[in-house]
């Protein structure tokens, strides 16, 4: 995703979150990544000390891991901040 497209995406996401959610609120992130302990740890460290509940499940062939992360956040900007941080981890697909 190019910088302009990502800014447009995050702007729309912020608007939708403001309309659809009462803040503070729990937010569920879903990511798929190649199964790699280093990448899983990188994502886990992004949510350290946030009280996040992280569930992981490997694909049938073990090649990919899905991560479901539920965390209590104060506002849409915090949601977007975490997406930006996770987006720096190589190979992550955000759902």
Backbone torsions as a table, in degrees:
resi	resn	phi	psi	omega
1	UNK	NA	126.4	178.0
2	UNK	-70.9	164.1	-176.6
3	UNK	-59.8	-45.2	179.7
4	UNK	-62.4	-45.3	179.6
5	UNK	-62.8	-40.3	-179.0
6	UNK	-68.7	-36.8	177.7
7	UNK	-64.6	-40.7	178.0
8	UNK	-64.5	-44.2	178.8
9	UNK	-59.8	-48.9	-177.8
10	UNK	-66.8	-32.8	175.9
11	UNK	-63.6	-45.2	177.9
12	UNK	-65.4	-41.3	179.3
13	UNK	-61.3	-44.9	179.2
14	UNK	-57.8	-45.9	179.8
15	UNK	-61.4	-45.9	-178.9
16	UNK	-63.4	-41.8	-179.8
17	UNK	-66.4	-35.7	178.5
18	UNK	-66.9	-37.9	-179.0
19	UNK	-75.3	-39.5	-167.4
20	UNK	-96.4	-9.2	-172.2
21	UNK	-133.1	140.8	173.1
22	UNK	-91.6	122.4	-176.2
23	UNK	-101.5	147.4	-2.4
24	UNK	-68.4	157.7	-174.2
25	UNK	-156.8	161.9	170.1
26	UNK	-79.3	143.1	178.1
27	UNK	-129.5	137.9	180.0
28	UNK	-106.3	117.3	173.2
29	UNK	-96.9	145.2	173.9
30	UNK	-132.2	127.6	-179.7
31	UNK	-132.7	150.4	170.5
32	UNK	-121.7	132.2	179.0
33	UNK	-138.0	155.1	171.4
34	UNK	-59.2	139.7	-179.0
35	UNK	-65.9	111.1	-177.5
36	UNK	-157.5	114.3	-177.2
37	UNK	-54.3	-33.9	-179.2
38	UNK	-65.9	-45.8	180.0
39	UNK	-66.5	-40.4	178.8
40	UNK	-62.0	-42.1	178.3
41	UNK	-65.5	-39.2	178.3
42	UNK	-58.7	-45.6	-179.8
43	UNK	-67.8	-42.8	177.5
44	UNK	-57.5	-39.7	-178.4
45	UNK	-68.3	-27.1	177.1
46	UNK	-64.0	-30.9	-177.7
47	UNK	-102.8	7.0	176.8
48	UNK	-56.9	145.1	175.4
49	UNK	60.8	23.2	177.1
50	UNK	-110.3	-6.2	-175.9
51	UNK	78.1	15.8	-177.9
52	UNK	-67.3	145.3	171.9
53	UNK	-103.5	118.6	-175.8
54	UNK	-113.5	123.7	176.1
55	UNK	-116.1	137.0	178.5
56	UNK	-127.6	149.6	179.8
57	UNK	-147.2	127.2	178.3
58	UNK	-81.0	149.8	175.4
59	UNK	-67.8	168.7	-176.6
60	UNK	-55.4	-41.8	-178.9
61	UNK	-90.2	-0.7	176.5
62	UNK	79.0	2.8	-176.5
63	UNK	-75.3	-31.0	-178.2
64	UNK	-125.4	155.7	175.7
65	UNK	-127.0	133.4	174.0
66	UNK	-99.1	138.4	177.9
67	UNK	-118.4	128.6	172.4
68	UNK	-113.6	121.7	-175.3
69	UNK	-125.4	118.0	177.0
70	UNK	-107.5	127.5	-177.8
71	UNK	-143.8	145.2	178.4
72	UNK	-86.6	120.9	-177.6
73	UNK	-125.5	157.3	-174.9
74	UNK	-83.5	-31.5	-173.4
75	UNK	-163.5	169.1	-179.5
76	UNK	-59.3	-30.6	-179.9
77	UNK	-63.5	-34.8	177.3
78	UNK	-68.1	-36.5	176.8
79	UNK	-60.1	-49.1	-177.2
80	UNK	-65.8	-38.9	178.9
81	UNK	-57.6	-43.6	179.7
82	UNK	-67.5	-39.5	176.5
83	UNK	-59.9	-41.9	179.5
84	UNK	-63.0	-42.4	-179.8
85	UNK	-65.5	-45.9	-179.6
86	UNK	-65.4	-33.5	179.6
87	UNK	-61.4	-16.6	178.2
88	UNK	-81.7	-12.7	178.5
89	UNK	-81.6	126.5	-175.8
90	UNK	-62.1	132.5	172.4
91	UNK	84.5	8.4	-178.0
92	UNK	-81.1	135.0	172.7
93	UNK	-112.7	121.5	177.5
94	UNK	-91.5	132.5	178.2
95	UNK	-105.9	NA	NA
